[in-house]
Amino acid sequence: MSQATTTGPEGQVADAVKGNWVDRLAPAATRPYLRLSRADRPIGTWLLLLPCWWGLLLAALSQGRFTWFDAWIFAGCGIGAWLMRGAGCTWNDITDRHFDGAVARTMSRPIPSGQVSAKQAFAWLCAQALTAFCILLTFPPAAIALGIGSLGLVCIYPFAKRFTYWPQIFLGLAFNWGALLAWTASTGSPGWPAVALYLGGICWTLVYDTIYAHQDKEDDVLIGVKSTALLFGSATRRWLIGFSAATVSLMGLAVLLALVGPAGPLTLAVAFGAPWAMGWHLFWQIRTVDIDDPDLCLRLFRSNRNAGLIPVGLFACALLV
C-alpha cells in the first residue's frame, strides 16, 4: 500500500479524529511531532490525567481543604500529562516503528510513513520529558521521587506485548501512577487510599485497553504480538465485568480509607457516589461492546474520558458540601 493511501491528506494519521486541530491549525512543520505526541488524539492524555485528579481531589477531601498549591498541582498535572503522554507515545512509536508499518491502523504514523526519522523522534521525546521534569521539580521531594520512578514503567511498556498476553497491566501501572503522585504532592507522603485508587485505576485500564486492543487483534496475530484481547477472546465480556467490579470496589475502598473519620456524612455520601456512578458507565460499555466491530470498540474506548470525569466531578462536589 502506498504512503498516499495510508497517511491521508497531508500526513493525517488513520485513527485520528477527522478535522482535528493538528491537521487544521498547526503549522505544517510541527504536525509530524504533534502527531507523534498524539495531540490529534487527546483521549490518551485524558486517561493519563484523570487518575492524577482523582488522587489530588481525594487527598484534598481527606485534609478538608483545597489550597492554592493544590490548584497548581491540578494545573501542573494537566500540563505534565500532556507532555508525558506525548513522550510515552513518541517512545512507543520509536520502539514499534517496524511493527507499526505492518498494521493497517498504525502504518500512517509519522515514523513508518516517513514524516520523521527515529533520531528526530528521539530528540522530540527528550524535549517533552525535560519540560515535564521542570514541572515535577515544583512538587515536594516524595512526589519528585515517584515521578522519576515512573520512568521505568514508561520504558518497559512498549516491549510488554512481545513477551506477555498482559501488556495492559503494564499500561495500567504506568497510566495510573499519577494517582500516587498527585496524592503525595498534596499530602507530602504516599498513603493507602492512593494505593487503593492506583489499583482501581489499573483495573479500569484493563477494561478500556482490552476493548481498544480488539481493533488490532487480527494484525496482532499476524505480526506475533500479544494482548488481553487475544487472551480473553470470546470470554472478553466476562473479564470486563470482573475488572469493572474491581475498579468500583477499589475506588470505594480508597474513599473509605481516606474519608471515614475526617469527613462528614454528606461529604462521604457524595464521594461514594463516584465509584457507583463510574460503575454504571462501565456497565453500559460492557453491555454495548461488540468485540468484532472495530469502530464501536474505538468509540467505547474514547468514552472512558467521560467515565473518568465522573469521579472528578463528584469528588469536587464533595469538597463543596
Beta strands, then each sheet from edge to edge (+ up, - down):
end
